[in-house]
Amino acid sequence: MPVAAPALLALADGSIFRGASVGATGLAAGEVVFNTAITGYQEILTDPSYCSQIVTLTHPHIGNTGANAEDMESARVFAAGLVIRDLPPAASNWRAKQSLAEFLAENKVVAISGIDTRRLTRILREKGAQNGALLAGSDDAAQALAAARAFPGLAGMDLAKVVTTDRPYEWSGGGWRLGEGFGKGAAARFHVAAYDYGVKRNILRMLADRGCRVTVLPAQAGAREVLALEPDGVFLSNGPGDPEPCDYAIRAIREIVDTGTPTFGICLGHQLLGLASGARTVKMKFGHHGANHPVKDLDTGKVVISSQNHGFAVDPDSLPANLKATHVSLFDGSLQGLVRTDRPAFCFQGHPEASPGPHDVAYLFDRFIKLMEERQRA
């Protein structure tokens, strides 16, 4: 086997990790975060919510199942870089079309293996998410450290308009089934206008499987443009960056919700709905990134395991009278769900569309369908 090129990760606090390059050569800077999921590395890399973030996967063996076109959650990789402990020498899965290393190189993603990810995760937990830089193909620690310290950080950064679609499009494809691949969605009963702040494909599939014809719109589409479609409901997608600079989205959401149009938001969409309703958001110490996060439904008392990916949260102490908390994290008590008491609008901080899983929170899509059914009957 050819000898791997050197690679290193530099954190803004001066920490240096040396390992081997397993992707493209080059330099990439971003916010370094850790994700505790065991599976789904391809879905993580292609989730637009990871734009400008270097993702550390805490599971020690990454790449076992290779990569394939079906597991893409968007058109390309959005993560700034990847950090792993060990890359298996061979991928073994009947769906694999290429190895993880080949996938990373093809998509020009800088990645490093062979470092102590447990030590890195402890640093991020104790000090918080840090700016960092990955350098592959060189051992110049000073260059990487300078790039890490030059990265401005995600606070105040509007990335929704960076990752969004540049034009509206229609979506009708359904979910994946063994032996069949991706099929068509169910017969359309509703028309949903979906804001793309960094939308994942599985969100659109889950809406289509529930009988929704989906029109996907750019992040900066105004309320008038959305309402002109006469949708049965409006969906506010996930996405990267700080929600507060997205004034165009906050303004549009406020206008849409005030018309009484059923509205459902997740992740960034959750935070934007909170801001549009009068709440505040805060930057978290190291955020939530993983597929094993327990969340309590305050209405039913049920505990669900959720997929999470966010570095900002709605401040529970800032909720106005017309916003009610519906879900909380059992890891740290942070706010996970909201409902408007005066409008048919609600939101969830985690990812109910979790691909590859878990699927405990998928019932929230059914709640959105119910709101649209009630509106049609009214």
Long-range contacts (C-beta under 8 A, 24 or more apart in sequence): 1-89, 5-136, 5-137, 6-136, 6-137, 6-138, 6-139, 7-110, 7-111, 7-112, 7-134, 7-135, 7-136, 7-137, 8-112, 8-134, 8-135, 8-139, 8-141, 8-144, 9-54, 9-83, 9-112, 9-115, 9-120, 9-132, 9-133, 9-134, 9-135, 9-144, 10-132, 10-133, 10-135, 10-141, 10-144, 10-145, 10-147, 10-148, 11-123, 11-130, 11-131, 11-132, 11-148, 12-130, 12-131, 12-132, 12-145, 12-148, 12-149, 12-151, 13-123, 13-127, 13-130, 14-145, 15-120, 15-123, 16-141, 16-144, 16-145, 17-83, 17-112, 17-115, 17-116, 17-119, 17-120, 18-115, 18-139, 19-112, 19-113, 19-114, 19-115, 20-112, 20-113, 20-114, 21-110, 21-111, 21-112, 21-136, 21-137, 22-82, 22-84, 22-87, 22-100, 22-101, 22-104, 22-111, 22-112, 22-113, 23-81, 23-82, 23-101, 23-104, 23-105, 23-108, 23-109, 23-110, 23-111, 23-136, 24-104, 24-105, 24-107, 24-108, 24-109, 24-110, 24-111, 24-136, 25-110, 25-136, 25-137, 25-138, 26-108, 26-110, 26-135, 26-136, 26-137, 27-110, 27-133, 27-134, 27-135, 27-136, 27-143, 27-144, 27-147, 28-54, 28-80, 28-81, 28-109, 28-110, 28-133, 28-134, 29-54, 29-80, 29-131, 29-132, 29-133, 29-134, 29-147, 29-148, 29-150, 29-151, 30-54, 30-80, 30-81, 30-131, 30-132, 30-133, 30-151, 31-129, 31-130, 31-131, 31-132, 31-151, 31-153, 31-154, 31-311, 32-56, 32-83, 32-120, 32-124, 32-129, 32-130, 32-131, 32-132, 33-124, 33-129, 33-286, 33-287, 33-289, 33-311, 34-58, 34-117, 34-120, 34-121, 34-124, 34-125, 34-286, 34-289, 35-289, 35-290, 35-309, 36-289, 36-290, 36-291, 36-292, 37-290, 37-291, 37-292, 37-307, 38-291, 39-65, 39-291, 39-356, 39-357, 40-291, 40-355, 40-356, 40-357, 41-82, 41-100, 42-67, 42-68, 42-71, 42-72, 42-100, 42-103, 43-71, 43-72, 43-73, 43-200, 43-355, 43-356, 44-79, 44-309, 45-77, 45-78, 45-79, 45-82, 45-107, 45-109, 46-71, 46-72, 46-73, 46-74, 46-76, 46-77, 46-78, 47-73, 47-74, 47-78, 47-79, 47-198, 47-200, 47-238, 47-309, 48-74, 48-78, 48-163, 48-198, 48-199, 48-200, 48-238, 48-239, 48-240, 49-78, 49-198, 49-200, 49-238, 49-239, 49-240, 49-267, 49-268, 49-309, 49-310, 50-78, 50-79, 50-80, 50-240, 50-309, 51-78, 51-79, 51-80, 51-159, 51-162, 51-163, 51-198, 51-240, 51-241, 52-80, 52-154, 52-157, 52-159, 52-240, 52-241, 53-79, 53-80, 53-154, 53-240, 54-79, 54-80, 54-81, 54-82, 54-83, 54-132, 54-133, 54-134, 55-79, 55-81, 55-82, 55-83, 55-289, 56-83, 56-84, 56-117, 56-120, 56-121, 56-124, 57-82, 57-83, 57-84, 57-85, 57-117, 58-117, 58-118, 58-121, 60-85, 60-86, 60-117, 61-85, 61-86, 61-88, 62-86, 62-87, 62-100, 63-87, 63-88, 63-91, 63-99, 63-100, 63-101, 64-88, 64-91, 64-92, 64-93, 65-91, 65-92, 65-93, 65-95, 65-96, 66-91, 66-92, 66-93, 66-95, 66-96, 66-97, 66-98, 66-99, 66-100, 66-103, 67-91, 67-96, 67-97, 67-98, 67-99, 67-100, 67-102, 67-103, 68-95, 68-96, 68-97, 68-98, 69-97, 70-95, 70-176, 70-181, 70-182, 71-95, 71-355, 71-356, 72-201, 73-200, 73-201, 73-202, 73-355, 74-198, 74-199, 74-200, 74-201, 76-107, 77-104, 77-107, 77-109, 78-163, 78-198, 78-240, 79-109, 80-110, 80-134, 81-109, 81-110, 81-111, 81-112, 81-134, 82-109, 82-110, 82-111, 82-112, 83-111, 83-112, 83-115, 83-117, 83-120, 83-134, 84-111, 84-112, 84-113, 84-117, 85-113, 85-114, 85-115, 85-116, 85-117, 86-113, 86-114, 87-113, 110-134, 110-135, 110-136, 111-136, 112-136, 124-286, 125-286, 128-285, 128-286, 129-285, 129-286, 129-287, 129-311, 154-240, 154-241, 154-242, 154-283, 154-311, 155-242, 155-283, 156-242, 156-244, 156-245, 157-241, 157-242, 157-245, 158-241, 158-242, 158-245, 158-246, 159-198, 159-239, 159-240, 159-241, 159-242, 160-197, 160-198, 160-219, 160-239, 160-240, 160-241, 160-246, 160-249, 160-268, 161-218, 161-219, 161-220, 161-246, 161-248, 162-240, 162-241, 163-197, 163-198, 163-239, 163-240, 164-196, 164-197, 164-198, 164-218, 164-219, 164-220, 164-239, 165-196, 165-216, 165-217, 165-218, 166-218, 167-218, 168-215, 168-216, 168-217, 168-218, 168-221, 169-215, 169-216, 170-213, 170-214, 170-215, 170-216, 171-204, 171-207, 171-208, 171-214, 171-215, 171-216, 172-208, 172-213, 172-214, 173-204, 173-205, 173-208, 174-205, 174-208, 174-209, 175-202, 175-205, 175-206, 175-209, 176-205, 184-208, 185-209, 185-210, 185-211, 185-212, 186-210, 186-211, 187-211, 188-212, 188-213, 190-232, 190-233, 190-369, 190-372, 190-376, 191-215, 191-229, 191-230, 191-231, 191-232, 192-231, 192-232, 192-233, 192-234, 192-235, 192-372, 193-217, 193-226, 193-229, 193-231, 193-233, 193-234, 193-235, 194-234, 194-235, 194-237, 195-219, 195-221, 195-226, 195-234, 195-235, 195-236, 195-237, 195-249, 195-269, 196-237, 197-236, 197-237, 197-238, 197-239, 197-246, 197-249, 197-268, 197-269, 197-272, 198-237, 198-238, 198-239, 198-240, 198-268, 199-237, 199-238, 199-239, 200-237, 200-238, 200-351, 200-353, 200-355, 201-355, 202-353, 202-354, 202-355, 203-235, 203-237, 203-238, 203-266, 203-353, 205-353, 206-352, 206-353, 206-362, 206-365, 207-235, 207-365, 210-365, 210-366, 210-369, 211-369, 212-369, 219-246, 219-248, 219-249, 220-248, 220-249, 221-252, 222-248, 222-252, 223-251, 223-252, 223-253, 223-255, 223-256, 226-252, 226-256, 227-256, 227-259, 227-261, 231-261, 232-262, 232-372, 232-375, 232-376, 233-261, 233-262, 233-263, 233-264, 233-368, 233-371, 233-372, 233-375, 234-261, 234-262, 234-263, 234-264, 235-263, 235-264, 235-265, 235-269, 235-368, 236-263, 236-264, 236-265, 236-266, 236-268, 236-269, 236-270, 236-272, 236-273, 236-347, 237-265, 237-266, 237-267, 237-268, 237-269, 238-266, 238-267, 238-268, 238-269, 238-309, 238-351, 239-267, 239-268, 239-269, 240-268, 241-268, 242-281, 242-283, 242-312, 243-268, 243-271, 243-272, 243-275, 243-281, 243-312, 244-275, 244-281, 246-272, 249-276, 250-275, 250-276, 251-276, 257-340, 257-343, 257-345, 258-343, 260-343, 260-344, 260-375, 261-344, 261-375, 262-344, 262-345, 262-368, 262-371, 262-372, 262-374, 262-375, 263-343, 263-344, 263-345, 263-346, 264-345, 264-346, 264-347, 264-364, 264-365, 264-367, 264-368, 264-371, 265-345, 265-346, 265-347, 265-348, 266-347, 266-348, 266-349, 266-350, 266-351, 266-352, 266-353, 266-364, 267-309, 267-310, 267-349, 267-350, 267-351, 268-310, 269-347, 270-314, 270-337, 270-338, 270-347, 270-348, 270-349, 271-310, 271-312, 271-313, 271-314, 271-349, 273-338, 273-340, 273-345, 273-347, 274-314, 274-319, 274-323, 274-338, 274-347, 275-314, 277-320, 277-322, 277-323, 277-338, 277-340, 277-345, 278-318, 278-320, 278-322, 278-323, 279-314, 279-315, 279-318, 279-319, 279-320, 279-323, 279-338, 280-314, 280-315, 280-318, 281-312, 281-313, 281-314, 281-315, 282-312, 282-313, 282-315, 283-311, 283-312, 284-310, 284-311, 284-312, 284-313, 284-334, 286-311, 287-311, 287-312, 288-329, 288-331, 288-334, 288-349, 288-350, 291-354, 291-357, 291-358, 293-329, 293-331, 293-350, 294-329, 294-330, 294-331, 295-327, 295-328, 295-329, 295-330, 295-336, 295-337, 295-350, 295-361, 296-327, 296-328, 296-330, 297-326, 297-327, 297-337, 298-325, 298-326, 298-327, 298-328, 298-337, 299-326, 303-330, 304-360, 304-361, 305-358, 305-360, 306-336, 306-350, 306-351, 306-352, 306-354, 306-358, 306-360, 306-361, 307-350, 307-351, 307-354, 307-357, 307-358, 308-349, 308-350, 308-351, 309-351, 310-349, 310-350, 313-349, 314-338, 314-349, 344-371, 344-374, 344-375
